[in-house]
């Protein structure tokens, strides 16, 4: 049965019909998988932003850039550079993972929701909340 409100149960179908949980073990492993994928999403987002920063600063450390330099004043990357292709690939992979996370939340299972939110928070804490971060905002949406 497709739920349209949040429910708390160990019986959940995630993403595909063959991914169904019917025991506490399978439910716990599914929640662990949701947690890990959510944290990995934040890791990939960090790698993509750092790749973009390194490419924009010409290979030097983003923290070593002059404070007078603004992202809008830096030269654009080459139209067909390897950094743009890598950034595009990371963006595509990260977008796909983000949409799969969104679909998992749309199972409306409370445990899945909590596992994903905690995974995103822990991933942000571990991978994206470091010193020397430079704010690069492509999109304010967490799933983009």
C-alpha positions in Angstrom: 0.0 0.0 0.0 1.3 3.5 -0.9 1.2 5.8 2.2 0.4 9.5 1.7 1.3 10.5 5.3 4.3 9.7 7.5 4.1 6.3 9.2 6.4 4.4 11.5 6.8 0.8 10.5 9.5 -1.7 9.7 7.6 -2.6 6.5 8.7 -0.2 3.8 9.2 -0.3 0.0 12.1 1.9 -1.1 12.6 3.0 -4.7 11.8 -0.3 -6.4 9.4 -3.1 -5.6 12.2 -5.6 -4.9 13.6 -3.4 -2.1 11.1 -4.3 0.6 11.8 -4.7 4.3 10.0 -7.4 6.3 12.2 -7.7 9.3 14.0 -5.5 11.7 17.4 -6.6 10.2 16.4 -5.6 6.7 14.8 -2.4 7.9 18.0 -1.4 9.9 20.2 -2.2 6.9 18.0 -0.1 4.7 18.2 2.8 7.1 22.0 2.4 7.3 22.1 2.5 3.5 20.0 5.7 3.4 22.3 7.2 6.0 25.5 6.3 4.1 24.1 7.5 0.7 23.0 10.8 2.3 26.5 11.4 3.8 28.1 10.4 0.4 25.9 13.0 -1.3 27.5 15.7 0.9 30.9 14.3 0.2 30.4 14.4 -3.6 29.0 18.0 -3.3 32.1 19.0 -1.4 34.4 17.4 -4.0 32.5 19.2 -6.8 32.7 22.6 -5.1 36.4 22.1 -4.4 37.1 21.1 -8.0 35.3 24.2 -9.2 37.3 26.4 -6.7 40.7 24.8 -7.7 39.9 25.2 -11.4 38.9 28.8 -10.9 42.0 29.7 -9.0 44.3 28.1 -11.6 45.4 25.1 -9.5 46.4 27.0 -6.4 44.7 26.5 -3.0 41.4 28.3 -2.7 42.4 29.7 0.7 45.6 31.2 -0.9 43.5 33.4 -3.3 43.7 37.1 -2.7 40.7 38.4 -0.6 40.1 41.1 -3.2 39.3 38.4 -5.8 35.6 37.8 -6.1 34.2 34.7 -7.9 32.4 36.9 -10.5 35.7 38.7 -11.4 37.7 35.5 -11.9 38.3 34.4 -15.5 36.0 31.7 -16.8 37.2 28.2 -17.4 37.9 27.0 -20.9 34.8 26.0 -22.7 35.9 22.3 -23.1 38.4 21.9 -20.3 38.8 18.7 -18.3 37.8 20.5 -15.1 34.4 21.4 -16.7 33.8 17.8 -17.8 34.7 16.5 -14.3 32.5 19.1 -12.7 29.7 18.2 -15.1 30.0 14.5 -14.3 30.1 15.2 -10.6 27.0 17.4 -10.9 25.1 14.8 -12.8 26.0 12.0 -10.4 25.2 14.2 -7.4 21.9 15.3 -9.0 20.9 11.6 -9.6 21.7 10.7 -6.0 19.8 13.7 -4.7 16.7 12.7 -6.7 17.0 9.1 -5.4 17.2 10.5 -1.9 14.1 12.6 -2.5 12.2 9.5 -3.8 13.3 7.5 -0.8 11.9 10.3 1.5 8.7 10.1 -0.5 8.2 6.6 0.8 6.8 8.5 3.8 8.4 6.2 6.3 9.5 8.1 9.4 12.7 6.1 9.9 13.8 6.6 6.3 13.2 10.3 6.7 15.2 10.6 9.9 18.0 8.4 8.6 18.3 10.7 5.5 18.2 13.9 7.4 20.7 12.7 10.0 22.9 11.4 7.1 22.8 14.8 5.4 23.7 16.6 8.6 26.6 14.2 9.5 27.9 14.4 5.9 27.8 18.2 6.1 29.6 18.1 9.4 32.3 15.8 8.2 32.8 17.0 4.7 31.5 20.5 4.1 32.0 22.3 7.4 35.8 22.6 7.3 38.1 25.5 7.7 39.0 27.4 4.6 35.6 26.9 2.9 34.7 29.5 0.4 31.1 30.1 -0.2 30.1 29.2 -3.7 26.4 29.2 -4.2 25.2 27.6 -7.5 21.8 26.7 -6.2 20.3 27.1 -2.8 18.4 23.8 -3.1 20.0 21.0 -1.1 19.1 18.5 -3.8 20.8 20.3 -6.7 
